[in-house]
Amino acid sequence: MRLAEFLRTWEGHEAENRFSRIIILGLLMVCVITSLAAWRTERSIILVPPTLTQEVEVTRTAASSEFKESWGLFLAELLGNTTPANADFLKTAIEPLLAPEIYRTVLDAMTDQIKAIKMDRVAISFTPRHVDYEAETNKVFVSGELNSQGPSSQADIKPRTYEFIIAIKNYRPRLEFIDVYPDEPRTRERLKSMPPQQGSSTP
């Protein structure tokens, strides 16, 4: 018996219905599995910030090294270019980025520095030279030259490194560690070759 003739019989209709039910159940299972996979997969956002020449990727709890380097450079230039006129603004700008663990320590330190800058009327400018990201420690190092000058003094130029740990929380950067020192970047490789007293850092 040919298939076309069989399908025109009552038995053929029942067999076709049973086969259709199996196909429908299979498609339903595929839809459920696909929906669960899409719901559990963390969404990625691709950005091309104006300060970068390439795309950076950000998820809810992680980001590419280029994204963190960009934020590290922004923070270093923000903190390193300070005058009595903009000192209070810098504190307001960085406050929303601070993690709870370092919030009070950083703000207290900035308050003391702002008072000193206003009292001495010192202008500080930072020229970045290198930006490095260390994946093992999740640290961003921004190194360059810091130029500080008072109203009646000559410019004082010193090396300066800003060291940050930038985490990602709900697609937003969160600053979990800051260290500033007049030295080359204290990477893991460099710390191994340094005496213990020089390798210690202060948050």
N, C-alpha and C positions, 0 to 999 in steps of 0.2 A: 504493500500500500504506500502510495506517495504521501509526502509530508503535507502537501496542500489538501489532499483528500482527507487525511487523518484529522487535520485541524478543523475541518468542517463538521466532524462528528462530535457527539456529546462528550466522548472520552477525550477527544482532542482539545475541546474547550476547557475541560477540567485540568488537563495537563498544562495547558498554556497559562491558566490562572495560577496554578501552583508555582510554575516557573516565574511568573511575574511577581508573586508575593516574595519569593526568595530574592529576586533582584531588588525589589523595593526595600526589603529589610537590610540587604547588604549596603545599598546606597544610604539608608538612614544611619547605619553604623559608621560609615565613612564620614558622613556629615558631623556626627557627634564627636568622633575622634579628632577631626579637623578643627572643630570649634574649641575643644578642650586644649589642643596644642596651641592654637592661636591665643587663647586666653592666658595660658601659662608662659608663653614666650614673651620675654622682656622686649619692649619696643625700643628701637634705636632711632635717634634723631641725628641727621647729618646736617652739619652747619658749615658755613664758610665765612668766618668772621672777617671783618675788613683788615685786621692786623695780620692775617695769615694768607698764604698763597695756595693752600691746599685745604681739602675738607677735613673736618674733625668729627669724631663720632662720640655721642653722649647717650648713655642709658640711664636708668633710674639710679644706679649705684656705682657706675664706672664711667670712665672717659678715656679717650686716647691720650697719648703722651703730648701730642701737639696742643690739645686743649689745655692741659695743665701747664705746659710751658707758656702758653699765651697768657693765662691768668697769673702765673708767677711773674712774668715781665710787667704786666699791668700793675700788680701790687708793688713791685720793687720801684717802679717809676712813680707810683702814687706816694709811697712812703719816703722815697729818696729826694723828692722835689718839694721842699717845705720852706715856707716863709712865715713870718708873723701874721700875714694877712690870711693865709689859707690853712693854717695849722688846725683850727677848730673844725673846718670842713673835712679834713682827712680823717679825723676821729669819727665823725658821723658817717663817712663813706665806708669805712672798714668795719664798723660795728655790726652790721647785719650778716657779715661773712664769717664771724668768729664762732668756733665751736664752744659749747658751754664749758668745757674743761679748761679753756685758756681765756675765756671772756674777761673775767675780772683782772687777771694778771696783765694781759695786754693793754686793757684800757687804763689801768693804773700807771703802767709804764709810759704810755702815750701822754697821759695827763702831766706827768712830771717833765717829759721832754718838751711838751708844748709850753709849759711855764718857763722853762729855761730858754727856749727859742725867743719867746716874747720879751723876756727880761733882757737878754743880750742882743736882741734884734739881729739875729743870725739868719742868713739865707743859705739853704742847703740845696744843692743840685746833684743829681746822680746821672751818670752816663753809663748805661749798660754796655758791656763788651761781649759777654757770653751768657747763653742760657742752656742749661743742661738738665736732663731728667734722669734720675737713677731709679730704675724699675724695682730693684731689690728692696729699697727703703721707701719708695713712693715719694722721694724728695725732688723738689725743683730748686736748682741753684742758679741765681742770677748774680753774676759778678761784673764789676766795672770800677769806675772811679767816682769818689764822692768829693765834691767841692763845697767847702763851707767858708763863709766869709761874713764878718761883722761889718758895721758901718765905718769903722776906722782901723781895719786890720787887713792884712794881705790874705789872698785866697790860700786856703789850706787844702791840698789835694792828697787824698789817701785812697788806697784800695779798699773796696767794700764788697761784701758778699751778703746777699739776702737768701736765706734758706727757708723753704716752705714745705709743708705737707698739705696737699689740697685733696680733700675727699669729695665725693659726689653724693648728695642726698636729695632724692626727688628731682633729679636733673639739674640741681643747683650746686655750685661750688661751695664747699665749706672749709674754712681755714682751720686746721687742727694743730699746726705747729708753726712757730716763727722763731728764727734765730738770725741775728745780724752781727757781723764781726769784720774787723779790718784785716782780712786774710783771704787766701785762695779758697775755693770751695772745698769743704771737708767731706769729700766723698768717702765711701767705705774703703776704697783702695788707698786713698791718701791717709786716712786715719790709721790704717795698719802700719804705715811707715813713720807715723809721728809718735813722739813720746806721749805717755798717758796724760800729762798735765796740759799739753797743747791740744789734745784731741777732745777734751771735754767741752760740751756746749751748754749754753744756758737758754731755756725756752724764753 
